[in-house]
């Protein structure tokens, strides 16, 4: 069955959800840029030693990159009307993102127990906890939307007719697009933070 092309499907630039996401991403970008600039300023002016990143942060990076890959695959499968692959990649994204949240908590515990680095150890240690927790909070905030989106797909895609209706729904396409952008942004932001903290440790 050929999917019909909904009228006005491509003109989404000024959709309220699109504007809200754009404002959110600009706000997050400004927040983390301000935090990293403040970190650099404090290190230079107060000569505060940096904190070494736990190796688990690198493992967590791979989990987050994997979730970015699977949500990109889900979007591709959506555009190609591949029902099972679409749902499977959404589920993989949920799994990788949940694993990231769990491993991030383990990384904090390891950092505290093995190196006795707590929130009040130093300014740089506090910064490490603050930025990583702020990022984790935004991953956790996006996860329920992803789970709801997956459950909706499972419940609504039960036969060829409902599958066609689902794949033809411009609202579903918009939500998937926004979820993908949000997830890719969080991945890029995390990589930036890991590289920034790593460079600050070695420089």
C-alpha positions in Angstrom: 0.0 0.0 0.0 1.3 3.4 -0.9 1.4 6.0 1.9 -0.5 9.2 1.0 1.3 12.5 1.2 -0.4 14.7 3.7 -0.9 18.3 2.6 1.4 20.9 4.2 3.5 18.1 5.7 6.8 19.8 5.1 5.9 23.2 6.4 6.7 22.5 10.1 9.1 25.4 10.8 6.6 27.4 12.8 4.8 24.6 14.5 4.5 25.4 18.2 6.3 22.2 19.2 9.1 22.9 16.8 9.5 26.5 18.3 9.4 25.1 21.8 12.1 22.6 21.1 14.3 25.3 19.4 14.0 27.5 22.4 14.8 24.6 24.7 17.9 23.7 22.8 19.1 27.3 22.7 18.5 27.6 26.4 20.5 24.3 27.1 23.3 25.4 24.8 23.6 28.8 26.7 23.4 27.0 30.0 26.2 24.5 29.3 28.3 27.1 27.5 28.1 29.3 30.6 29.0 26.4 32.9 32.1 25.5 30.8 33.2 29.1 30.5 32.9 29.5 34.3 34.8 26.3 34.9 37.7 27.5 32.6 37.7 30.9 34.3 37.8 29.4 37.8 40.6 27.0 36.8 42.8 29.8 35.4 42.2 32.5 38.0 42.2 30.2 41.1 44.6 27.6 39.9 42.3 24.8 40.9 43.4 21.3 39.8 41.1 19.4 37.4 39.3 16.2 38.2 40.2 13.1 36.1 37.2 11.7 34.3 36.3 8.2 35.4 36.7 5.6 32.6 33.0 4.8 33.0 32.2 8.2 31.4 33.7 6.9 28.2 31.6 3.8 28.3 28.5 5.9 28.9 29.5 8.0 25.9 29.3 4.8 23.7 25.9 4.0 25.2 24.6 7.4 24.3 26.0 7.3 20.8 24.4 3.9 20.4 21.0 5.4 21.3 21.6 8.2 18.8 22.3 5.6 16.1 19.2 3.5 16.9 16.8 6.5 17.0 18.2 7.6 13.6 17.6 4.0 12.4 14.0 4.2 13.8 13.4 7.4 11.8 14.8 5.8 8.6 12.6 2.7 9.2 9.6 5.0 9.7 10.2 6.7 6.4 10.5 3.3 4.7 7.3 1.9 6.4 9.3 -0.9 8.1 7.0 -1.6 11.1 9.0 -4.2 13.0 12.4 -2.6 12.5 10.9 0.8 13.5 9.5 -0.5 16.8 12.7 -2.5 17.4 14.9 0.5 17.0 12.7 2.6 19.3 13.0 -0.1 21.9 16.8 -0.3 21.5 16.9 3.5 22.0 15.0 3.2 25.2 17.3 0.4 26.4 20.6 2.2 25.6 19.3 5.4 27.2 18.2 3.6 30.3 21.6 1.9 30.5 23.2 5.3 30.2 21.2 6.6 33.2 22.1 3.5 35.3 25.8 3.6 34.4 26.0 7.3 35.1 24.9 6.7 38.7 27.4 3.9 39.0 30.1 6.2 37.7 29.3 8.8 40.4 29.4 6.1 43.1 32.7 4.8 41.7 34.2 8.3 41.6 33.2 8.9 45.2 34.2 5.6 46.7 37.5 5.0 44.7 38.8 8.5 44.6 36.9 10.1 47.4 35.7 12.9 45.0 32.6 14.4 46.4 30.5 17.4 45.6 32.4 19.5 48.1 35.9 18.2 47.4 36.8 21.1 45.1 35.3 23.6 42.7 36.2 21.4 39.7 34.8 18.2 41.4 31.5 20.1 42.1 31.4 21.2 38.5 31.8 17.6 37.3 28.8 16.4 39.3 26.7 19.4 38.4 27.2 19.3 34.6 26.8 15.5 34.5 23.7 15.5 36.7 22.2 18.4 34.7 22.7 16.4 31.5 21.4 13.2 33.0 18.3 15.0 34.2 17.5 16.1 30.6 18.0 12.5 29.3 15.7 11.2 32.1 13.2 13.9 31.2 13.1 12.9 27.6 12.9 9.1 28.3 9.2 9.0 29.3 8.2 10.7 26.0 10.2 8.1 24.1 8.5 5.3 26.1 5.1 6.7 25.4 5.9 7.1 21.8 7.0 3.4 21.6 3.9 2.1 23.5 1.7 4.2 21.2 3.3 2.6 18.2 2.9 -0.9 19.6 -0.8 -0.4 20.4 -1.8 1.4 17.2 0.1 -0.6 14.6 -1.8 -3.9 14.7 -2.8 -4.6 11.1 -2.0 -3.2 7.6 -4.7 -0.5 7.8 -3.6 0.9 11.2 0.0 0.7 10.1 -0.8 2.8 7.0 -2.7 5.3 9.2 0.2 5.5 11.7 2.8 6.0 9.0 0.6 8.6 7.3 0.0 10.7 10.4 1.9 14.0 10.2 1.7 14.5 13.9 3.6 11.2 14.5 6.2 12.2 11.9 6.7 15.6 13.7 7.0 14.0 17.1 9.5 11.5 15.9 11.5 14.3 14.2 11.5 16.4 17.4 12.5 13.4 19.5 15.4 12.6 17.1 16.7 16.2 17.2 16.5 16.2 21.0 18.3 12.9 21.4 21.1 13.9 18.9 21.5 17.2 20.7 21.9 15.5 24.1 24.5 13.1 22.5 26.5 16.0 20.9 26.3 17.9 24.2 27.6 14.9 26.2 30.5 14.4 23.8 31.3 18.1 24.1 31.4 17.9 27.9 33.5 14.7 27.9 36.0 16.2 25.5 36.0 19.6 27.3 36.7 17.9 30.7 39.3 15.6 29.2 41.2 18.4 27.5 41.1 20.5 30.7 42.6 17.5 32.7 45.5 17.1 30.3 46.2 20.7 29.5 
